[in-house]
Amino acid sequence: MSQKPKVTPEPIPGPGTWRTRSVRNRSLWESYAVLPAKTRLRISLYVTAIAVVGIFVSDKLEDLLPIQPKEQAQAPQHANPSTP
């Protein structure tokens, strides 16, 4: 019988190994995860603030520029009004 050679899988990189990788070899998520906690919190708050401002601006624009109704197609007239 032939024996299969044992192959050990590569370990999943943890947060500690992200810090040791060069910046060019990191993914966007790894670069974000390496940032200090305060910086990540600030980025998250800025993105949330921009989203909230966008929601309010779109609501105000909707009030200022109402949707103009388009001409609706008229329903066909039936010869017998009792028939649906």
KEZATOR-566795 format. One record per residue (C-alpha): residue in three letters; x, y, z; residue number from 1. Coordinates in steps of 0.05 Angstrom, whole numbers, plus 5000, padded with zeros to 4 digits. Example, Ala and Ser with C-alpha at 12.3 -4.5 7.8 and 13.67 -1.06 7.14 Angstrom:
residues 2
 residu   xx   yy   zz num
    ALA 5246 4910 5156   1
    SER 5273 4979 5143   2
END
This chain:
residues 84
 residu   xx   yy   zz num
    MET 5000 5000 5000   1
    SER 5023 5069 4985   2
    GLN 5022 5120 5039   3
    LYS 4997 5190 5024   4
    PRO 5044 5245 5047   5
    LYS 5015 5288 5103   6
    VAL 4998 5357 5079   7
    THR 4987 5409 5132   8
    PRO 4940 5465 5112   9
    GLU 4964 5536 5117  10
    PRO 4937 5571 5179  11
    ILE 4885 5625 5170  12
    PRO 4919 5692 5180  13
    GLY 4898 5725 5245  14
    PRO 4900 5798 5262  15
    GLY 4972 5792 5285  16
    THR 4996 5769 5217  17
    TRP 4960 5825 5181  18
    ARG 5004 5875 5216  19
    THR 5067 5839 5192  20
    ARG 5046 5837 5119  21
    SER 5068 5893 5073  22
    VAL 5014 5943 5055  23
    ARG 5016 5921 4982  24
    ASN 4998 5849 5001  25
    ARG 4939 5867 5045  26
    SER 4866 5867 5024  27
    LEU 4822 5927 5038  28
    TRP 4790 5891 5098  29
    GLU 4859 5872 5126  30
    SER 4882 5945 5120  31
    TYR 4818 5968 5155  32
    ALA 4826 5916 5210  33
    VAL 4897 5940 5225  34
    LEU 4875 6011 5239  35
    PRO 4869 6032 5311  36
    ALA 4800 6024 5343  37
    LYS 4789 6100 5349  38
    THR 4803 6110 5275  39
    ARG 4756 6054 5254  40
    LEU 4702 6084 5299  41
    ARG 4711 6153 5267  42
    ILE 4708 6125 5197  43
    SER 4644 6087 5214  44
    LEU 4613 6150 5245  45
    TYR 4631 6192 5185  46
    VAL 4601 6142 5136  47
    THR 4537 6138 5179  48
    ALA 4532 6214 5183  49
    ILE 4538 6220 5107  50
    ALA 4484 6167 5098  51
    VAL 4437 6204 5146  52
    VAL 4449 6271 5112  53
    GLY 4435 6237 5045  54
    ILE 4368 6211 5070  55
    PHE 4347 6280 5096  56
    VAL 4369 6315 5032  57
    SER 4332 6266 4988  58
    ASP 4269 6276 5030  59
    LYS 4274 6352 5024  60
    LEU 4286 6347 4949  61
    GLU 4225 6302 4943  62
    ASP 4183 6355 4979  63
    LEU 4211 6412 4936  64
    LEU 4207 6375 4870  65
    PRO 4144 6333 4872  66
    ILE 4135 6278 4822  67
    GLN 4093 6300 4764  68
    PRO 4039 6250 4746  69
    LYS 4045 6220 4677  70
    GLU 3985 6211 4633  71
    GLN 3954 6145 4652  72
    ALA 3926 6099 4599  73
    GLN 3851 6099 4602  74
    ALA 3816 6034 4616  75
    PRO 3781 6005 4555  76
    GLN 3706 6020 4553  77
    HIS 3664 5957 4554  78
    ALA 3600 5953 4515  79
    ASN 3564 5923 4575  80
    PRO 3579 5961 4640  81
    SER 3558 5903 4684  82
    THR 3613 5859 4655  83
    PRO 3680 5866 4689  84
END
